[in-house]
């Protein structure tokens, strides 16, 4: 059993986890990979943000002021993290 995942496998599991429950071994492998890989942790954060907001966009046509502010704040935080 291969314990360490590569980034491609980790991102695939992150995407798959939105559609189905991961097995215990998949969760363990993903957790270990995310502890060591800042790029995949960043991908996980971005992917969650996109999923949440894609759902919000499809269910409503207009953003509230608070949603716009939240989106701007998140995008600014990504710029700051990328610069580090």
C-alpha positions in Angstrom: 0.0 0.0 0.0 1.5 3.3 -1.1 1.2 5.7 1.9 2.3 9.0 0.2 0.3 10.7 -2.4 1.6 13.0 -5.1 0.0 16.4 -5.7 -2.1 15.1 -8.7 -3.6 12.3 -6.6 -4.2 14.6 -3.6 -6.0 17.2 -5.7 -8.1 14.5 -7.3 -9.1 13.2 -3.9 -10.0 16.8 -2.8 -12.3 17.1 -5.8 -13.7 13.7 -5.3 -14.4 14.4 -1.6 -17.0 16.9 -2.7 -19.0 14.2 -4.6 -18.6 11.2 -2.2 -17.2 10.2 1.1 -13.5 9.2 1.0 -12.5 5.8 2.5 -10.5 5.8 5.7 -7.2 5.1 3.8 -7.9 7.9 1.3 -8.6 10.3 4.1 -5.4 9.3 5.9 -3.3 9.6 2.8 -4.8 13.0 2.0 -4.4 14.2 5.5 -0.7 13.3 5.5 -0.1 14.9 2.2 -1.9 18.1 3.2 0.2 18.4 6.4 3.3 18.6 4.2 2.2 20.3 1.0 1.4 24.0 1.2 0.4 24.0 -2.5 -2.3 21.4 -2.0 -3.6 23.1 1.2 -3.9 26.3 -0.9 -5.7 24.3 -3.6 -8.1 22.9 -1.0 -8.9 26.4 0.3 -9.5 27.7 -3.3 -11.6 24.7 -4.2 -13.8 25.1 -1.2 -14.2 28.8 -1.9 -15.2 28.2 -5.5 -17.6 25.4 -4.6 -19.4 27.5 -2.0 -19.6 30.5 -4.3 -20.6 28.6 -7.4 -23.6 27.2 -5.4 -24.4 30.7 -4.2 -24.2 32.2 -7.7 -26.4 29.5 -9.1 -29.1 30.0 -6.5 -29.2 33.8 -6.6 -28.6 36.4 -9.3 -27.3 39.3 -7.2 -24.7 39.4 -4.5 -25.5 41.2 -1.3 -23.1 43.9 -0.1 -21.8 41.5 2.6 -21.2 38.8 0.0 -19.3 41.2 -2.3 -17.2 42.3 0.7 -16.5 38.7 1.7 -15.4 37.9 -1.9 -13.1 40.9 -2.1 -11.6 40.1 1.3 -10.9 36.5 0.2 -9.4 37.5 -3.1 -7.1 40.0 -1.3 -6.0 37.3 1.2 -5.0 35.1 -1.8 -2.9 37.9 -3.2 -1.1 38.3 0.2 -0.5 34.5 0.5 0.9 34.3 -3.0 3.3 37.2 -2.3 4.8 35.4 0.8 
